[in-house]
Amino acid sequence: MLQLGAIIETKKPHPCGSVKWEIVRTGADWKIKCLGCGRLVVLSPDELKKRVKRILSEEM
């Protein structure tokens, strides 16, 4: 399950080349931060679940 602070890998790379993201906000909209360039992206929970390839680490 995805939770705040988790590091995820996406199916497609960000334009900067990174596929690793950190979840920085949860709720009605989820905010993820690119670990390559620091860009923040806001997605719906359904859209985020479609884009996730795997969970690399889960923080509590």
C-alpha distance matrix in Angstrom:
0.0 3.8 6.4 10.2 11.9 9.4 11.7 10.9 13.6 14.9 17.1 20.1 21.5 22.4 26.2 26.5 25.2 21.9 18.6 16.6 15.1 13.8 11.9 14.7 14.3 12.1 13.7 15.8 15.8 13.5 15.6 15.0 17.8 19.3 20.0 23.2 25.1 23.2 23.1 20.7 19.4 18.2 16.2 15.2 11.6 12.9 14.7 11.9 9.9 13.3 14.0 11.2 12.7 10.5 8.6 11.7 10.9 8.7 11.1 11.6
3.8 0.0 3.8 7.1 8.9 6.7 9.0 8.6 11.7 12.9 15.6 18.1 19.1 19.5 23.3 23.5 22.6 19.2 16.2 14.0 11.9 10.4 8.2 11.1 10.9 9.1 11.4 13.6 13.0 10.2 11.9 11.3 14.1 15.9 16.8 20.1 21.7 19.6 19.4 17.0 15.8 14.8 13.3 12.9 9.7 11.8 12.9 9.6 8.7 12.3 12.3 9.7 11.9 10.1 7.8 10.7 9.9 7.7 9.6 10.6
6.4 3.8 0.0 3.8 6.3 5.8 9.2 10.2 13.8 15.3 18.5 20.6 21.0 20.9 24.5 24.3 23.8 20.3 17.8 15.0 12.4 9.8 7.1 8.9 8.7 7.4 10.1 13.2 12.8 9.9 11.2 11.0 13.5 15.9 16.6 20.2 21.4 18.9 19.0 16.5 15.9 14.9 14.2 14.0 11.3 14.1 15.2 11.9 11.9 15.6 15.2 12.8 15.1 13.1 10.1 12.0 10.1 7.2 7.4 7.7
10.2 7.1 3.8 0.0 3.8 5.6 9.0 10.9 14.6 16.2 19.7 21.3 21.1 20.4 23.8 23.1 23.2 19.7 17.7 14.6 11.5 8.2 5.4 5.9 6.3 6.5 10.0 13.4 12.4 9.4 9.6 9.5 11.5 14.3 14.8 18.5 19.4 16.5 16.9 14.3 14.5 13.8 14.1 14.6 12.7 16.1 16.5 13.3 14.2 17.6 16.7 14.6 17.1 15.2 12.1 13.1 10.9 8.3 7.0 7.3
11.9 8.9 6.3 3.8 0.0 3.8 6.5 9.5 13.2 15.4 19.1 20.4 19.7 19.0 22.3 21.2 21.0 17.4 15.9 12.3 9.6 6.0 5.2 6.0 8.3 9.8 13.4 16.6 15.1 11.6 10.7 9.4 10.1 12.5 12.1 15.9 17.1 14.4 15.6 13.8 14.7 15.0 15.7 16.9 15.3 18.3 18.2 14.6 15.6 18.7 17.1 14.7 16.6 14.4 11.1 11.1 8.7 6.8 5.2 7.2
9.4 6.7 5.8 5.6 3.8 0.0 3.8 6.3 10.1 12.6 16.1 17.9 17.6 17.6 21.2 20.3 19.5 15.8 13.7 10.3 8.3 5.7 5.6 8.3 10.4 10.9 14.5 17.3 15.7 12.0 11.6 9.6 10.7 12.2 11.8 15.4 17.3 15.3 16.3 14.7 15.0 15.4 15.3 16.4 14.3 16.8 16.6 12.9 13.3 16.2 14.6 11.7 13.2 10.7 7.3 7.6 5.6 4.4 5.2 8.2
11.7 9.0 9.2 9.0 6.5 3.8 0.0 3.8 7.1 10.1 13.6 15.2 14.4 14.7 18.2 17.1 16.1 12.3 10.2 6.7 5.6 4.5 6.6 9.7 12.4 13.4 17.0 19.3 17.1 13.4 12.3 9.3 9.5 9.8 9.0 12.3 14.7 13.3 14.6 13.8 14.3 15.5 15.5 17.3 15.5 17.5 16.6 12.8 13.4 15.6 13.3 10.4 11.3 9.1 6.2 5.4 5.2 6.5 8.1 11.5
10.9 8.6 10.2 10.9 9.5 6.3 3.8 0.0 3.8 6.5 10.0 11.9 11.9 12.8 16.5 16.1 14.6 11.1 8.1 5.7 5.3 6.3 7.8 11.4 13.5 13.9 17.1 18.8 16.5 12.9 12.3 9.3 10.1 9.9 10.0 12.7 15.1 14.3 14.7 14.0 13.5 14.7 14.0 15.6 13.8 15.1 13.9 10.3 10.5 12.2 9.7 6.7 7.6 6.0 4.5 5.3 7.1 8.6 11.1 14.3
13.6 11.7 13.8 14.6 13.2 10.1 7.1 3.8 0.0 3.8 6.8 8.8 8.8 10.6 14.3 14.1 12.0 8.9 5.3 4.7 6.4 9.0 10.9 14.4 16.5 17.0 19.9 21.1 18.5 15.1 14.5 11.2 11.6 10.1 10.3 11.9 14.7 14.8 15.0 15.0 14.2 15.9 14.9 16.8 15.4 15.9 14.1 11.0 11.1 11.6 8.6 6.0 5.5 5.4 6.2 6.7 9.8 12.0 14.7 18.0
14.9 12.9 15.3 16.2 15.4 12.6 10.1 6.5 3.8 0.0 3.8 5.5 6.7 8.6 12.3 13.2 11.2 9.0 5.3 6.7 7.7 10.8 12.0 15.4 16.9 17.1 19.6 20.1 17.3 14.4 14.0 11.0 11.9 10.3 11.7 12.7 14.9 15.2 14.5 14.3 12.8 14.3 13.0 14.9 14.0 13.9 11.5 9.0 9.6 9.0 5.5 4.5 4.9 7.1 9.0 10.4 13.3 15.0 17.6 20.6
17.1 15.6 18.5 19.7 19.1 16.1 13.6 10.0 6.8 3.8 0.0 3.8 6.8 9.7 12.8 14.3 11.9 10.7 7.4 9.9 11.4 14.6 15.7 19.0 20.3 20.2 22.2 22.3 19.7 17.2 17.1 14.4 15.3 13.5 14.9 15.3 17.4 18.2 17.2 17.2 15.3 16.7 14.9 16.5 15.8 14.7 12.2 10.7 10.7 8.8 5.8 6.1 5.1 8.5 11.5 13.0 16.3 18.1 21.0 24.0
20.1 18.1 20.6 21.3 20.4 17.9 15.2 11.9 8.8 5.5 3.8 0.0 3.8 6.7 9.3 11.3 9.2 9.0 6.8 10.1 11.6 15.2 16.6 19.5 20.9 21.3 23.4 23.2 20.2 17.8 17.1 14.4 14.7 12.4 14.2 13.7 15.4 16.6 15.3 15.9 14.1 16.1 14.9 17.1 17.2 16.3 13.1 12.1 13.0 10.9 7.6 9.0 8.8 11.9 14.4 15.4 18.5 20.5 23.0 26.0
21.5 19.1 21.0 21.1 19.7 17.6 14.4 11.9 8.8 6.7 6.8 3.8 0.0 3.8 6.4 7.7 5.5 5.5 4.7 8.3 10.2 13.9 16.0 18.6 20.6 21.6 24.1 24.2 20.9 18.2 16.7 13.6 13.0 10.0 11.4 10.3 12.0 13.8 12.9 14.3 13.3 16.1 15.7 18.5 18.9 18.6 15.4 13.8 15.4 13.9 10.2 11.0 10.9 13.3 15.0 15.2 18.2 20.4 22.5 25.7
22.4 19.5 20.9 20.4 19.0 17.6 14.7 12.8 10.6 8.6 9.7 6.7 3.8 0.0 3.8 5.3 5.3 5.5 6.2 8.8 9.5 13.1 15.0 16.9 18.9 20.4 22.8 22.9 19.3 16.8 14.8 11.9 10.8 7.8 10.0 8.6 9.2 10.9 9.5 11.2 10.6 13.8 14.2 17.5 18.5 18.7 15.3 13.8 16.2 15.1 11.4 12.6 13.4 15.5 16.6 16.8 19.2 21.0 22.5 25.6
26.2 23.3 24.5 23.8 22.3 21.2 18.2 16.5 14.3 12.3 12.8 9.3 6.4 3.8 0.0 3.8 5.3 7.6 9.5 12.1 13.0 16.3 18.4 19.8 21.8 23.6 25.9 25.7 22.0 19.8 17.5 14.9 13.4 10.3 12.2 9.8 9.5 12.0 10.5 13.0 12.7 16.1 16.9 20.3 21.7 21.8 18.2 17.2 19.7 18.3 14.8 16.3 17.0 19.2 20.4 20.3 22.7 24.7 26.0 29.1
26.5 23.5 24.3 23.1 21.2 20.3 17.1 16.1 14.1 13.2 14.3 11.3 7.7 5.3 3.8 0.0 3.8 5.8 9.0 10.9 12.1 15.2 17.9 19.1 21.7 23.8 26.5 26.8 23.1 20.6 17.8 14.8 12.5 8.9 9.8 6.7 6.7 9.9 9.6 12.7 13.5 17.2 18.5 22.0 23.2 23.8 20.4 18.7 21.2 20.4 16.6 17.4 17.9 19.4 20.1 19.3 21.5 23.6 24.7 27.9
25.2 22.6 23.8 23.2 21.0 19.5 16.1 14.6 12.0 11.2 11.9 9.2 5.5 5.3 5.3 3.8 0.0 3.8 6.7 9.4 11.6 15.2 18.1 20.0 22.6 24.4 27.2 27.7 24.1 21.3 19.0 15.6 13.6 9.9 10.2 7.4 9.1 12.1 12.2 14.9 15.2 18.7 19.3 22.6 23.1 23.4 20.1 18.3 20.2 19.2 15.4 15.7 15.5 17.0 18.1 17.2 19.8 22.4 23.9 27.4
21.9 19.2 20.3 19.7 17.4 15.8 12.3 11.1 8.9 9.0 10.7 9.0 5.5 5.5 7.6 5.8 3.8 0.0 3.8 5.7 8.1 11.7 14.7 16.8 19.7 21.5 24.5 25.3 21.9 18.8 16.5 12.9 10.9 7.2 7.0 5.3 8.0 10.3 10.9 13.1 13.7 16.9 17.6 20.7 20.9 21.5 18.6 16.2 18.0 17.5 13.7 13.3 13.2 14.2 14.7 13.7 16.1 18.7 20.1 23.6
18.6 16.2 17.8 17.7 15.9 13.7 10.2 8.1 5.3 5.3 7.4 6.8 4.7 6.2 9.5 9.0 6.7 3.8 0.0 3.8 6.6 10.4 13.0 15.8 18.3 19.5 22.4 23.3 20.1 16.9 15.3 11.7 10.8 7.8 8.1 8.1 10.8 12.1 12.3 13.4 13.2 15.9 15.8 18.5 18.1 18.6 15.9 13.3 14.6 14.2 10.5 9.7 9.4 10.5 11.4 11.0 13.8 16.3 18.3 21.7
16.6 14.0 15.0 14.6 12.3 10.3 6.7 5.7 4.7 6.7 9.9 10.1 8.3 8.8 12.1 10.9 9.4 5.7 3.8 0.0 3.8 7.1 10.2 13.0 15.8 17.3 20.6 22.0 19.0 15.4 13.6 9.8 8.7 6.3 5.7 7.4 10.3 10.6 11.6 12.3 12.7 15.2 15.5 18.1 17.4 18.6 16.3 13.2 14.5 15.1 11.6 9.9 10.1 9.9 9.5 8.5 10.7 13.0 14.7 18.2
15.1 11.9 12.4 11.5 9.6 8.3 5.6 5.3 6.4 7.7 11.4 11.6 10.2 9.5 13.0 12.1 11.6 8.1 6.6 3.8 0.0 3.8 6.7 9.3 12.1 13.7 17.1 18.6 15.6 11.9 9.9 6.2 5.4 4.6 5.4 8.2 10.1 9.0 9.6 9.4 9.8 12.0 12.6 15.3 14.8 16.5 14.5 11.1 13.0 14.3 11.1 9.6 11.2 10.9 9.7 9.5 10.6 12.0 13.0 16.2
13.8 10.4 9.8 8.2 6.0 5.7 4.5 6.3 9.0 10.8 14.6 15.2 13.9 13.1 16.3 15.2 15.2 11.7 10.4 7.1 3.8 0.0 3.8 6.1 9.3 11.3 14.9 17.1 14.4 10.7 8.6 5.5 5.2 6.6 6.8 10.5 11.8 9.7 10.6 9.5 10.5 12.0 12.9 15.2 14.4 16.8 15.5 11.9 13.8 15.9 13.3 11.5 13.4 12.3 10.1 9.9 9.5 9.9 10.1 12.9
11.9 8.2 7.1 5.4 5.2 5.6 6.6 7.8 10.9 12.0 15.7 16.6 16.0 15.0 18.4 17.9 18.1 14.7 13.0 10.2 6.7 3.8 0.0 3.8 5.9 7.5 11.2 13.5 11.1 7.4 6.1 4.5 6.4 9.2 10.3 13.8 14.6 11.9 12.0 9.7 9.8 10.1 10.7 12.4 11.4 14.4 13.6 10.2 12.1 14.8 13.0 11.4 14.1 13.1 10.7 11.7 10.9 9.9 9.8 11.7
14.7 11.1 8.9 5.9 6.0 8.3 9.7 11.4 14.4 15.4 19.0 19.5 18.6 16.9 19.8 19.1 20.0 16.8 15.8 13.0 9.3 6.1 3.8 0.0 3.8 7.1 10.6 13.2 10.9 7.7 5.6 5.5 6.7 10.3 11.4 14.8 14.8 11.4 11.6 8.9 9.9 9.9 11.7 13.5 13.1 16.5 15.8 12.8 15.2 17.9 16.1 15.0 17.9 16.9 14.4 15.0 13.7 12.3 11.1 12.3
14.3 10.9 8.7 6.3 8.3 10.4 12.4 13.5 16.5 16.9 20.3 20.9 20.6 18.9 21.8 21.7 22.6 19.7 18.3 15.8 12.1 9.3 5.9 3.8 0.0 3.8 7.0 9.6 7.8 5.4 4.9 7.1 9.5 13.1 14.9 18.1 17.8 14.4 13.7 10.4 10.4 8.9 10.3 11.3 11.0 14.7 14.6 12.2 14.5 17.4 16.4 15.7 19.0 18.3 16.0 17.3 16.0 14.1 12.9 13.3
12.1 9.1 7.4 6.5 9.8 10.9 13.4 13.9 17.0 17.1 20.2 21.3 21.6 20.4 23.6 23.8 24.4 21.5 19.5 17.3 13.7 11.3 7.5 7.1 3.8 0.0 3.8 6.9 6.3 4.6 6.6 9.0 12.2 15.6 17.5 20.7 20.7 17.6 16.6 13.1 12.1 9.8 9.8 9.5 8.5 12.3 13.1 10.9 12.6 15.8 15.7 15.0 18.4 17.6 15.6 17.6 16.4 14.0 13.4 13.3
13.7 11.4 10.1 10.0 13.4 14.5 17.0 17.1 19.9 19.6 22.2 23.4 24.1 22.8 25.9 26.5 27.2 24.5 22.4 20.6 17.1 14.9 11.2 10.6 7.0 3.8 0.0 3.8 5.3 6.0 9.0 12.0 15.4 18.7 20.9 24.0 23.8 20.7 19.2 15.5 14.0 10.9 10.3 8.8 8.1 11.7 13.2 12.0 13.5 16.6 17.1 16.9 20.5 20.1 18.4 20.8 19.7 17.2 16.7 16.1
15.8 13.6 13.2 13.4 16.6 17.3 19.3 18.8 21.1 20.1 22.3 23.2 24.2 22.9 25.7 26.8 27.7 25.3 23.3 22.0 18.6 17.1 13.5 13.2 9.6 6.9 3.8 0.0 3.8 6.7 10.0 13.2 16.7 19.8 22.5 25.2 24.7 21.8 19.8 16.0 13.8 10.2 9.1 6.8 7.2 10.2 11.7 11.7 13.4 15.9 16.8 17.4 21.1 21.4 20.3 23.0 22.4 20.2 20.1 19.7
15.8 13.0 12.8 12.4 15.1 15.7 17.1 16.5 18.5 17.3 19.7 20.2 20.9 19.3 22.0 23.1 24.1 21.9 20.1 19.0 15.6 14.4 11.1 10.9 7.8 6.3 5.3 3.8 0.0 3.8 6.6 9.9 13.4 16.3 19.3 21.7 21.1 18.3 16.1 12.4 10.0 6.4 5.7 4.8 6.4 9.6 9.8 9.5 12.1 14.2 14.5 15.3 19.1 19.7 18.7 21.2 20.9 19.1 19.2 19.4
13.5 10.2 9.9 9.4 11.6 12.0 13.4 12.9 15.1 14.4 17.2 17.8 18.2 16.8 19.8 20.6 21.3 18.8 16.9 15.4 11.9 10.7 7.4 7.7 5.4 4.6 6.0 6.7 3.8 0.0 3.8 6.5 10.2 13.2 15.8 18.5 18.3 15.6 13.8 10.2 8.2 5.6 5.3 5.9 6.2 9.7 9.4 7.6 10.4 12.9 12.4 12.7 16.4 16.6 15.3 17.5 17.3 15.7 15.9 16.6
15.6 11.9 11.2 9.6 10.7 11.6 12.3 12.3 14.5 14.0 17.1 17.1 16.7 14.8 17.5 17.8 19.0 16.5 15.3 13.6 9.9 8.6 6.1 5.6 4.9 6.6 9.0 10.0 6.6 3.8 0.0 3.8 6.8 10.1 12.9 15.5 14.9 11.9 10.2 6.6 5.6 4.4 6.4 8.7 9.6 12.7 11.5 9.4 12.6 14.7 13.2 13.4 16.9 17.0 15.6 17.1 16.9 15.8 15.6 16.8
15.0 11.3 11.0 9.5 9.4 9.6 9.3 9.3 11.2 11.0 14.4 14.4 13.6 11.9 14.9 14.8 15.6 12.9 11.7 9.8 6.2 5.5 4.5 5.5 7.1 9.0 12.0 13.2 9.9 6.5 3.8 0.0 3.8 6.7 9.4 12.1 12.0 9.5 8.3 5.7 5.4 6.5 7.9 10.8 11.1 13.7 11.9 9.1 12.1 13.9 11.6 11.3 14.3 14.4 13.1 14.1 14.3 14.0 14.2 16.2
17.8 14.1 13.5 11.5 10.1 10.7 9.5 10.1 11.6 11.9 15.3 14.7 13.0 10.8 13.4 12.5 13.6 10.9 10.8 8.7 5.4 5.2 6.4 6.7 9.5 12.2 15.4 16.7 13.4 10.2 6.8 3.8 0.0 3.8 6.2 8.8 8.5 5.8 5.6 4.5 6.4 9.0 11.1 14.3 14.9 17.3 15.1 12.3 15.3 16.7 13.8 13.4 15.8 15.8 14.4 14.4 14.6 15.0 14.8 17.3
19.3 15.9 15.9 14.3 12.5 12.2 9.8 9.9 10.1 10.3 13.5 12.4 10.0 7.8 10.3 8.9 9.9 7.2 7.8 6.3 4.6 6.6 9.2 10.3 13.1 15.6 18.7 19.8 16.3 13.2 10.1 6.7 3.8 0.0 3.8 5.4 5.9 4.9 5.3 6.5 8.1 11.4 13.0 16.4 16.9 18.7 16.1 13.4 16.1 16.8 13.4 13.1 14.8 15.1 14.3 13.9 14.8 16.1 16.5 19.5
20.0 16.8 16.6 14.8 12.1 11.8 9.0 10.0 10.3 11.7 14.9 14.2 11.4 10.0 12.2 9.8 10.2 7.0 8.1 5.7 5.4 6.8 10.3 11.4 14.9 17.5 20.9 22.5 19.3 15.8 12.9 9.4 6.2 3.8 0.0 3.8 5.9 5.6 8.0 9.7 11.7 14.8 16.4 19.6 19.6 21.5 19.2 16.1 18.3 19.3 15.8 14.7 15.7 15.3 14.1 12.6 13.4 15.2 15.4 18.7
23.2 20.1 20.2 18.5 15.9 15.4 12.3 12.7 11.9 12.7 15.3 13.7 10.3 8.6 9.8 6.7 7.4 5.3 8.1 7.4 8.2 10.5 13.8 14.8 18.1 20.7 24.0 25.2 21.7 18.5 15.5 12.1 8.8 5.4 3.8 0.0 3.8 6.1 8.2 11.0 13.0 16.6 18.2 21.7 22.1 23.5 20.8 18.1 20.4 20.7 17.0 16.4 17.0 17.2 16.7 15.2 16.5 18.6 19.1 22.4
25.1 21.7 21.4 19.4 17.1 17.3 14.7 15.1 14.7 14.9 17.4 15.4 12.0 9.2 9.5 6.7 9.1 8.0 10.8 10.3 10.1 11.8 14.6 14.8 17.8 20.7 23.8 24.7 21.1 18.3 14.9 12.0 8.5 5.9 5.9 3.8 0.0 3.8 5.7 9.2 11.8 15.5 17.8 21.4 22.4 24.1 21.2 18.9 21.7 22.0 18.4 18.4 19.6 20.1 19.4 18.3 19.3 21.0 21.0 24.0
23.2 19.6 18.9 16.5 14.4 15.3 13.3 14.3 14.8 15.2 18.2 16.6 13.8 10.9 12.0 9.9 12.1 10.3 12.1 10.6 9.0 9.7 11.9 11.4 14.4 17.6 20.7 21.8 18.3 15.6 11.9 9.5 5.8 4.9 5.6 6.1 3.8 0.0 3.8 6.5 9.7 13.1 15.8 19.3 20.3 22.5 19.9 17.5 20.5 21.3 18.0 17.9 19.6 19.8 18.6 17.8 18.2 19.2 18.8 21.4
23.1 19.4 19.0 16.9 15.6 16.3 14.6 14.7 15.0 14.5 17.2 15.3 12.9 9.5 10.5 9.6 12.2 10.9 12.3 11.6 9.6 10.6 12.0 11.6 13.7 16.6 19.2 19.8 16.1 13.8 10.2 8.3 5.6 5.3 8.0 8.2 5.7 3.8 0.0 3.8 6.6 10.2 13.1 16.8 18.3 20.3 17.4 15.6 18.9 19.5 16.3 16.9 19.1 19.9 19.2 19.0 19.7 20.5 20.3 22.8
20.7 17.0 16.5 14.3 13.8 14.7 13.8 14.0 15.0 14.3 17.2 15.9 14.3 11.2 13.0 12.7 14.9 13.1 13.4 12.3 9.4 9.5 9.7 8.9 10.4 13.1 15.5 16.0 12.4 10.2 6.6 5.7 4.5 6.5 9.7 11.0 9.2 6.5 3.8 0.0 3.8 6.8 10.0 13.6 15.2 17.5 15.1 13.2 16.7 17.7 15.1 15.8 18.5 19.2 18.2 18.7 19.0 19.1 18.8 20.8
19.4 15.8 15.9 14.5 14.7 15.0 14.3 13.5 14.2 12.8 15.3 14.1 13.3 10.6 12.7 13.5 15.2 13.7 13.2 12.7 9.8 10.5 9.8 9.9 10.4 12.1 14.0 13.8 10.0 8.2 5.6 5.4 6.4 8.1 11.7 13.0 11.8 9.7 6.6 3.8 0.0 3.8 6.5 10.2 12.3 14.2 11.5 10.2 13.9 14.6 12.4 13.7 16.8 17.9 17.5 18.7 19.4 19.3 19.6 21.5
18.2 14.8 14.9 13.8 15.0 15.4 15.5 14.7 15.9 14.3 16.7 16.1 16.1 13.8 16.1 17.2 18.7 16.9 15.9 15.2 12.0 12.0 10.1 9.9 8.9 9.8 10.9 10.2 6.4 5.6 4.4 6.5 9.0 11.4 14.8 16.6 15.5 13.1 10.2 6.8 3.8 0.0 3.8 7.1 9.6 11.8 9.8 9.1 12.8 13.9 12.6 14.0 17.6 18.6 18.1 19.9 20.2 19.5 19.8 21.1
16.2 13.3 14.2 14.1 15.7 15.3 15.5 14.0 14.9 13.0 14.9 14.9 15.7 14.2 16.9 18.5 19.3 17.6 15.8 15.5 12.6 12.9 10.7 11.7 10.3 9.8 10.3 9.1 5.7 5.3 6.4 7.9 11.1 13.0 16.4 18.2 17.8 15.8 13.1 10.0 6.5 3.8 0.0 3.8 6.4 8.1 6.1 6.0 9.6 10.5 10.0 11.7 15.5 16.9 16.8 19.2 19.9 19.1 19.9 21.2
15.2 12.9 14.0 14.6 16.9 16.4 17.3 15.6 16.8 14.9 16.5 17.1 18.5 17.5 20.3 22.0 22.6 20.7 18.5 18.1 15.3 15.2 12.4 13.5 11.3 9.5 8.8 6.8 4.8 5.9 8.7 10.8 14.3 16.4 19.6 21.7 21.4 19.3 16.8 13.6 10.2 7.1 3.8 0.0 3.8 5.5 5.3 6.2 8.7 10.1 10.9 12.5 16.3 17.6 17.5 20.4 20.9 19.7 20.6 21.4
11.6 9.7 11.3 12.7 15.3 14.3 15.5 13.8 15.4 14.0 15.8 17.2 18.9 18.5 21.7 23.2 23.1 20.9 18.1 17.4 14.8 14.4 11.4 13.1 11.0 8.5 8.1 7.2 6.4 6.2 9.6 11.1 14.9 16.9 19.6 22.1 22.4 20.3 18.3 15.2 12.3 9.6 6.4 3.8 0.0 3.8 5.5 5.2 6.2 8.8 10.1 10.8 14.4 15.2 14.9 18.1 18.5 17.0 18.3 18.9
12.9 11.8 14.1 16.1 18.3 16.8 17.5 15.1 15.9 13.9 14.7 16.3 18.6 18.7 21.8 23.8 23.4 21.5 18.6 18.6 16.5 16.8 14.4 16.5 14.7 12.3 11.7 10.2 9.6 9.7 12.7 13.7 17.3 18.7 21.5 23.5 24.1 22.5 20.3 17.5 14.2 11.8 8.1 5.5 3.8 0.0 3.8 5.5 5.3 6.4 9.0 10.4 13.7 15.1 15.8 19.3 20.2 19.2 20.9 21.8
14.7 12.9 15.2 16.5 18.2 16.6 16.6 13.9 14.1 11.5 12.2 13.1 15.4 15.3 18.2 20.4 20.1 18.6 15.9 16.3 14.5 15.5 13.6 15.8 14.6 13.1 13.2 11.7 9.8 9.4 11.5 11.9 15.1 16.1 19.2 20.8 21.2 19.9 17.4 15.1 11.5 9.8 6.1 5.3 5.5 3.8 0.0 3.8 5.5 5.2 6.5 9.0 12.4 14.5 15.5 18.6 20.0 19.5 21.3 22.7
11.9 9.6 11.9 13.3 14.6 12.9 12.8 10.3 11.0 9.0 10.7 12.1 13.8 13.8 17.2 18.7 18.3 16.2 13.3 13.2 11.1 11.9 10.2 12.8 12.2 10.9 12.0 11.7 9.5 7.6 9.4 9.1 12.3 13.4 16.1 18.1 18.9 17.5 15.6 13.2 10.2 9.1 6.0 6.2 5.2 5.5 3.8 0.0 3.8 5.4 5.2 6.3 10.1 11.5 12.0 15.0 16.3 15.8 17.7 19.3
9.9 8.7 11.9 14.2 15.6 13.3 13.4 10.5 11.1 9.6 10.7 13.0 15.4 16.2 19.7 21.2 20.2 18.0 14.6 14.5 13.0 13.8 12.1 15.2 14.5 12.6 13.5 13.4 12.1 10.4 12.6 12.1 15.3 16.1 18.3 20.4 21.7 20.5 18.9 16.7 13.9 12.8 9.6 8.7 6.2 5.3 5.5 3.8 0.0 3.8 5.5 5.5 8.6 9.9 10.8 14.4 15.8 15.3 17.7 19.2
13.3 12.3 15.6 17.6 18.7 16.2 15.6 12.2 11.6 9.0 8.8 10.9 13.9 15.1 18.3 20.4 19.2 17.5 14.2 15.1 14.3 15.9 14.8 17.9 17.4 15.8 16.6 15.9 14.2 12.9 14.7 13.9 16.7 16.8 19.3 20.7 22.0 21.3 19.5 17.7 14.6 13.9 10.5 10.1 8.8 6.4 5.2 5.4 3.8 0.0 3.8 5.8 8.2 10.8 12.8 16.1 18.2 18.3 20.9 22.7
14.0 12.3 15.2 16.7 17.1 14.6 13.3 9.7 8.6 5.5 5.8 7.6 10.2 11.4 14.8 16.6 15.4 13.7 10.5 11.6 11.1 13.3 13.0 16.1 16.4 15.7 17.1 16.8 14.5 12.4 13.2 11.6 13.8 13.4 15.8 17.0 18.4 18.0 16.3 15.1 12.4 12.6 10.0 10.9 10.1 9.0 6.5 5.2 5.5 3.8 0.0 3.8 6.5 9.3 11.3 14.0 16.4 17.1 19.6 21.9
11.2 9.7 12.8 14.6 14.7 11.7 10.4 6.7 6.0 4.5 6.1 9.0 11.0 12.6 16.3 17.4 15.7 13.3 9.7 9.9 9.6 11.5 11.4 15.0 15.7 15.0 16.9 17.4 15.3 12.7 13.4 11.3 13.4 13.1 14.7 16.4 18.4 17.9 16.9 15.8 13.7 14.0 11.7 12.5 10.8 10.4 9.0 6.3 5.5 5.8 3.8 0.0 3.8 5.7 7.6 10.4 12.8 13.6 16.5 18.9
12.7 11.9 15.1 17.1 16.6 13.2 11.3 7.6 5.5 4.9 5.1 8.8 10.9 13.4 17.0 17.9 15.5 13.2 9.4 10.1 11.2 13.4 14.1 17.9 19.0 18.4 20.5 21.1 19.1 16.4 16.9 14.3 15.8 14.8 15.7 17.0 19.6 19.6 19.1 18.5 16.8 17.6 15.5 16.3 14.4 13.7 12.4 10.1 8.6 8.2 6.5 3.8 0.0 3.8 7.2 9.5 12.7 14.3 17.6 20.3
10.5 10.1 13.1 15.2 14.4 10.7 9.1 6.0 5.4 7.1 8.5 11.9 13.3 15.5 19.2 19.4 17.0 14.2 10.5 9.9 10.9 12.3 13.1 16.9 18.3 17.6 20.1 21.4 19.7 16.6 17.0 14.4 15.8 15.1 15.3 17.2 20.1 19.8 19.9 19.2 17.9 18.6 16.9 17.6 15.2 15.1 14.5 11.5 9.9 10.8 9.3 5.7 3.8 0.0 3.8 6.3 9.3 11.0 14.5 17.3
8.6 7.8 10.1 12.1 11.1 7.3 6.2 4.5 6.2 9.0 11.5 14.4 15.0 16.6 20.4 20.1 18.1 14.7 11.4 9.5 9.7 10.1 10.7 14.4 16.0 15.6 18.4 20.3 18.7 15.3 15.6 13.1 14.4 14.3 14.1 16.7 19.4 18.6 19.2 18.2 17.5 18.1 16.8 17.5 14.9 15.8 15.5 12.0 10.8 12.8 11.3 7.6 7.2 3.8 0.0 3.8 5.8 7.2 10.7 13.6
11.7 10.7 12.0 13.1 11.1 7.6 5.4 5.3 6.7 10.4 13.0 15.4 15.2 16.8 20.3 19.3 17.2 13.7 11.0 8.5 9.5 9.9 11.7 15.0 17.3 17.6 20.8 23.0 21.2 17.5 17.1 14.1 14.4 13.9 12.6 15.2 18.3 17.8 19.0 18.7 18.7 19.9 19.2 20.4 18.1 19.3 18.6 15.0 14.4 16.1 14.0 10.4 9.5 6.3 3.8 0.0 3.8 7.0 10.2 13.6
10.9 9.9 10.1 10.9 8.7 5.6 5.2 7.1 9.8 13.3 16.3 18.5 18.2 19.2 22.7 21.5 19.8 16.1 13.8 10.7 10.6 9.5 10.9 13.7 16.0 16.4 19.7 22.4 20.9 17.3 16.9 14.3 14.6 14.8 13.4 16.5 19.3 18.2 19.7 19.0 19.4 20.2 19.9 20.9 18.5 20.2 20.0 16.3 15.8 18.2 16.4 12.8 12.7 9.3 5.8 3.8 0.0 3.8 6.6 10.0
8.7 7.7 7.2 8.3 6.8 4.4 6.5 8.6 12.0 15.0 18.1 20.5 20.4 21.0 24.7 23.6 22.4 18.7 16.3 13.0 12.0 9.9 9.9 12.3 14.1 14.0 17.2 20.2 19.1 15.7 15.8 14.0 15.0 16.1 15.2 18.6 21.0 19.2 20.5 19.1 19.3 19.5 19.1 19.7 17.0 19.2 19.5 15.8 15.3 18.3 17.1 13.6 14.3 11.0 7.2 7.0 3.8 0.0 3.8 6.7
11.1 9.6 7.4 7.0 5.2 5.2 8.1 11.1 14.7 17.6 21.0 23.0 22.5 22.5 26.0 24.7 23.9 20.1 18.3 14.7 13.0 10.1 9.8 11.1 12.9 13.4 16.7 20.1 19.2 15.9 15.6 14.2 14.8 16.5 15.4 19.1 21.0 18.8 20.3 18.8 19.6 19.8 19.9 20.6 18.3 20.9 21.3 17.7 17.7 20.9 19.6 16.5 17.6 14.5 10.7 10.2 6.6 3.8 0.0 3.8
11.6 10.6 7.7 7.3 7.2 8.2 11.5 14.3 18.0 20.6 24.0 26.0 25.7 25.6 29.1 27.9 27.4 23.6 21.7 18.2 16.2 12.9 11.7 12.3 13.3 13.3 16.1 19.7 19.4 16.6 16.8 16.2 17.3 19.5 18.7 22.4 24.0 21.4 22.8 20.8 21.5 21.1 21.2 21.4 18.9 21.8 22.7 19.3 19.2 22.7 21.9 18.9 20.3 17.3 13.6 13.6 10.0 6.7 3.8 0.0
